[in-house]
Amino acid sequence: EQIARLDHVDRSLTLLMLDGLSYREMADTLGISESHVGVKINRIKNHLKSLTKEEQPHGVC
């Protein structure tokens, strides 16, 4: 559900990462640099963490 909220590139990166592709393979597939893949993945992880925290009921750690 959270992945569906991501934009096209972020969703694609997430699915490729879940499929076990390396940063180089993801970069080649999407036509972006390997370093950009790393930056985007870190941002995606942070974004998904923040979405997950927002959905937790208050008082739950």
N, CA and C of each residue as an Amber inpcrd file, in Angstrom:
protein
   183
   0.8270000  -1.1940000   0.0000000   0.0000000   0.0000000   0.0000000
   0.8670000   1.2530000   0.0000000   1.9150000   1.2660000   0.8330000
   2.7930000   2.4390000   0.8910000   3.5530000   2.6130000  -0.4180000
   3.9650000   1.5150000  -1.0240000   4.7150000   1.5910000  -2.2780000
   3.8590000   2.2130000  -3.3730000   2.5820000   1.9450000  -3.3650000
   1.6810000   2.5000000  -4.3800000   1.6120000   4.0210000  -4.3100000
   1.9250000   4.6020000  -3.1640000   1.8910000   6.0560000  -2.9970000
   3.1110000   6.7510000  -3.6020000   4.1510000   5.9850000  -3.8980000
   5.3790000   6.5690000  -4.4240000   5.2070000   6.9840000  -5.8830000
   6.0490000   7.9420000  -6.3160000   6.0010000   8.3140000  -7.7340000
   6.5980000   7.1790000  -8.5640000   6.4810000   7.2890000  -9.8730000
   6.8520000   6.1980000 -10.7840000   8.2940000   5.7220000 -10.5790000
   9.2550000   6.6430000 -10.5690000  10.6650000   6.2560000 -10.4470000
  10.9380000   5.6270000  -9.0850000  10.4200000   6.2290000  -8.0260000
  10.6360000   5.6850000  -6.6840000  10.0010000   4.3020000  -6.5350000
   8.8210000   4.1310000  -7.0940000   8.1470000   2.8300000  -7.0460000
   8.9670000   1.7960000  -7.8220000   9.4590000   2.1780000  -8.9880000
  10.2760000   1.2640000  -9.7910000  11.5430000   0.8630000  -9.0460000
  12.2200000   1.8450000  -8.4480000  13.4310000   1.5490000  -7.6780000
  13.1320000   0.6040000  -6.5240000  12.0470000   0.8460000  -5.8300000
  11.6790000   0.0030000  -4.6950000  11.4390000  -1.4310000  -5.1470000
  10.7160000  -1.5980000  -6.2250000  10.4300000  -2.9470000  -6.7170000
  11.6910000  -3.6420000  -7.2180000  12.5690000  -2.8940000  -7.8870000
  13.8330000  -3.4740000  -8.3500000  14.7060000  -3.8770000  -7.1650000
  14.7140000  -3.0560000  -6.1240000  15.4830000  -3.3700000  -4.9200000
  14.9280000  -4.6370000  -4.2650000  13.6080000  -4.7310000  -4.1770000
  12.9830000  -5.9200000  -3.5880000  13.2570000  -7.1710000  -4.4170000
  13.4820000  -6.9780000  -5.7240000  13.8320000  -8.1010000  -6.6000000
  15.2980000  -8.5020000  -6.4660000  16.0690000  -7.7180000  -5.6970000
  17.4540000  -8.0830000  -5.4280000  18.4750000  -7.5440000  -6.4120000
  18.1010000  -6.5710000  -7.2370000  19.0480000  -6.0030000  -8.1810000
  20.0770000  -5.1400000  -7.4610000  21.2700000  -5.0780000  -8.0250000
  22.3180000  -4.2150000  -7.4770000  22.0380000  -2.7690000  -7.8770000
  22.7350000  -1.8330000  -7.2230000  22.5770000  -0.4210000  -7.5780000
  22.9190000  -0.2060000  -9.0550000  23.9600000  -0.8750000  -9.5310000
  24.3630000  -0.7380000 -10.9370000  23.2580000  -1.2390000 -11.8720000
  22.6830000  -2.3870000 -11.5400000  21.6030000  -2.9330000 -12.3720000
  20.3880000  -2.0130000 -12.3740000  20.0540000  -1.4630000 -11.2010000
  18.9230000  -0.5330000 -11.1290000  19.2140000   0.7210000 -11.9450000
  20.4380000   1.2300000 -11.8390000  20.8270000   2.4290000 -12.5840000
  20.7290000   2.1800000 -14.0860000  21.2400000   1.0440000 -14.5400000
  21.1790000   0.7090000 -15.9670000  19.7390000   0.5610000 -16.4430000
  18.9060000  -0.0550000 -15.6360000  17.5070000  -0.2720000 -15.9990000
  16.7510000   1.0410000 -16.1420000  17.0080000   1.9780000 -15.2190000
  16.2540000   3.2350000 -15.1980000  16.9580000   4.3820000 -15.9130000
  18.2040000   4.1580000 -16.3440000  18.9280000   5.2000000 -17.0590000
  19.3690000   6.3540000 -16.1770000  19.6870000   6.0470000 -14.9090000
  20.1920000   7.0690000 -13.9910000  21.5290000   6.5880000 -13.4420000
  22.2620000   7.4770000 -12.7700000  23.5710000   7.0930000 -12.2470000
  23.4230000   6.1980000 -11.0130000  24.4650000   5.4330000 -10.7800000
  24.4840000   4.5380000  -9.6260000  24.4130000   5.3320000  -8.3190000
  25.0960000   6.4730000  -8.2680000  25.0560000   7.2900000  -7.0500000
  23.6630000   7.8720000  -6.8280000  22.9740000   8.2080000  -7.9190000
  21.6110000   8.7320000  -7.7940000  20.6690000   7.6500000  -7.2570000
  20.9120000   6.4120000  -7.6450000  20.1300000   5.2900000  -7.1110000
  20.2800000   5.2420000  -5.5950000  21.5140000   5.3520000  -5.1040000
  21.7480000   5.3150000  -3.6620000  21.0410000   6.4340000  -2.9250000
  21.1260000   7.6390000  -3.4770000  20.4630000   8.7920000  -2.8590000
  18.9580000   8.5780000  -2.8330000  18.3980000   8.1550000  -3.9710000
  16.9460000   7.9660000  -4.0620000  16.4770000   6.8750000  -3.1080000
  17.2300000   5.7880000  -3.0010000  16.8250000   4.6970000  -2.1140000
  16.8190000   5.1580000  -0.6590000  17.8240000   5.9310000  -0.2540000
  17.8240000   6.4560000   1.1170000  16.6200000   7.3530000   1.3520000
  16.2910000   8.1880000   0.3980000  15.1290000   9.0700000   0.5390000
  13.8290000   8.2710000   0.5790000  13.7510000   7.2340000  -0.2450000
  12.5580000   6.3790000  -0.2610000  12.3800000   5.7090000   1.1030000
  13.4620000   5.1570000   1.6450000  13.3910000   4.4930000   2.9520000
  12.9040000   5.4590000   4.0240000  13.4670000   6.6630000   4.0290000
  13.0460000   7.6650000   5.0160000  11.5840000   8.0450000   4.8270000
  11.1700000   8.1930000   3.5850000   9.7810000   8.5550000   3.2890000
   8.8240000   7.4510000   3.7550000   9.1610000   6.2020000   3.4580000
   8.3030000   5.0890000   3.8700000   8.2450000   4.9670000   5.3910000
   9.3760000   5.2110000   6.0630000   9.3750000   5.1840000   7.5320000
   8.4490000   6.2530000   8.0910000   8.4990000   7.4430000   7.5080000
   7.6430000   8.5270000   8.0120000   6.1690000   8.2210000   7.7520000
   5.8500000   7.6250000   6.6120000   4.4620000   7.2520000   6.3330000
   3.9760000   6.1980000   7.3170000   4.8400000   5.2460000   7.6320000
   4.4830000   4.1790000   8.5630000   4.2350000   4.7460000   9.9560000
   5.0790000   5.6840000  10.3840000   4.9050000   6.2960000  11.7060000
   3.6050000   7.0790000  11.7780000   3.2320000   7.7460000  10.6990000
   1.9900000   8.5190000  10.6730000   0.7640000   7.6320000  10.8290000
   0.8580000   6.3980000  10.3530000  -0.3010000   5.5070000  10.3790000
  -0.4240000   4.7250000  11.6790000   0.6070000   4.7390000  12.5270000
   0.5320000   4.0150000  13.7900000  -0.3950000   4.7500000  14.7410000
  -1.2160000   3.9960000  15.4690000  -2.0710000   4.6390000  16.4750000
  -1.2110000   5.2890000  17.5540000  -1.6870000   6.3510000  18.1330000
  -0.9470000   7.0350000  19.1910000  -0.7430000   6.0980000  20.3690000
   0.4360000   6.1830000  20.9670000   0.7510000   5.3490000  22.1140000
   1.4280000   4.0450000  21.7400000   1.5510000   3.7550000  20.4530000
   2.2230000   2.5410000  20.0060000   3.6270000   2.9150000  19.5750000
   4.6210000   2.1830000  20.0860000   6.0180000   2.4820000  19.7500000
   6.4820000   1.6430000  18.6040000
